[in-house]
Amino acid sequence: MTLDERLQNVAVIGAAGKMGSGIAVLIAQEMAKLKLKPENNDKIYRLNLIDVSEKALDGMRLYMKTQLLKVAEKSTVTLRGIYEGREDLVENAEIINAFVDDSYALLNFTTDIKVTKDAHLVFEAIFENEEIKIKVLKTLRELVNEDTLFMTNTSSIPISYLDEKAGLGGRIIGYHFYNPPVIQRLVEVIAAKATTDELKDVAQELGKKLRKTLVSSSDISGFIGNGHFSRDGLYALNEVERLKDKYEYHGSIYIMNKISQDFLVRPMGIFQLIDYVGIDIIECLLRVMRTHLDDESLTSSLIDKMANNKILGGQYSSGAQKDGFLKYEKNRPVGVYNIEGGKYFSFDDEWRKNIDNDLGILPEGYSPWRTLLSDAKKQDKLKAHFNNLKKMNTWGAKLALSYLKKTKEVALKLLSDGVATSADEVNAILTNGFYWLYGPINDYI
């Protein structure tokens, strides 16, 4: 069965979640384009969007219309070609609305998992809990046809483990979209030991159709992306524990967030990133990796305390950032959580000035991430930035260089452990999936 044939009937499990809804938008537009081909007019296309929550599905209806409208508005030239035979569609607005309506007509919102019985392709995007995932995959195995293929969005659970426990016989592959799937170009692809060649080919073809950058990872818990991110985050968390006696928790969090964002020229500080991903997700990620890798170092008492206090970060349905390690207003940090006091410490100009004085100045010629992002000479400027950093004797420079060294060590260990087969793979994940301006395997240190 070809990919186009498989895209006649598709199911997304966990469709109303952050990742599932984004995957649904991507698949819906591709299915609509197929349906609108003259030779497919008489064929039935169905995208089953399945979730346990009716309320979440209600919210998803509006989300799908909004996102499909955005897709159509950016694709008017393509859509004019698709609708060239429709004399009733003249204005761009008419064509855009037609595509939204045609895409939306393919969707079936439901809590009934039994609708998957005729699905040719199933995307699993439920919460990162291996027991629940295995239970759902087993249920699906009993419902679907023997040739149905599965793509799981797991970010840490070994695919071979899921394949074996769910009894899928190699019909599953890791297809880890990065958040948000509609915007992010990266998909991390992880084949199990038994993953069929057909599914591997489908995964590659789908990536091209969705215009994604595919990077392969070995089937080792955490894979490349979270294998690096988890350890990079743990380094910052451990530094907070080391610094807290002098600066307290809130001061130490502020310091490591500033070091990672400003001194290391990242798009956001490490604690902003942890908040964005979700503290509960990080806790789960560490637990999964700790179990499958038998590595007790993959733990953080601070993450556990935050999760126990229900300070979890993540995003609201509007896309606004929820409070986590940092407190946010209009998605900008305005305070930091003090775990010992159980409340947020609002940023105070004098307080920040004192800590910033301890850290010392940024390197000469410093430019923030956003400025360098579109700078044609960014690589030369980054090299100059880190060369200047190495010449400095300030405390901030020392903290930053230690962090830069650790980041590289983590990346190199992913190579030596066989998680990645090349430095290019590791660097591609961090630059595409995390929007770093440079890969962790570099000549800066």
Secondary structure, DSSP 8 states (H G I E B T S, - for coil): --HHHHTTEEEEETTTSHHHHHHHHHHHHHHHHHHTSGGGTTS--EEEEE-S-HHHHHHHHHHHHHHHHHHHHT-HHHHHHHTTT-TT--SHHHHHHHHHHHHHTTEEEES-GGGGGG-SEEEE---S-HHHHHHHHHHHHHHS-TT-EEEE--SSS-HHHHHHHHT-TT-EEEEEE-SSTTT--EEEEEE-TT--HHHHHHHHHHHHHTT-EEEE--SSTTTTHHHHHHHHHHHHHHHHHHHHHHHHHHHHHHHHHHIIIIITT-SS-HHHHHHHH-HHHHHHHHHHHHHHHT-TTS--HHHHHHHHTT----B-TTS-B--SSEEEETTEEEEEEETTTTEEEE--HHHHHHHHHHH----TT---HHHHHT-TTHHHHHHHHHHHHHH--SHHHHHHHHHHHHHHHHHHHHHHTTS-SSHHHHHHIIIIIS--SS-SSSS--
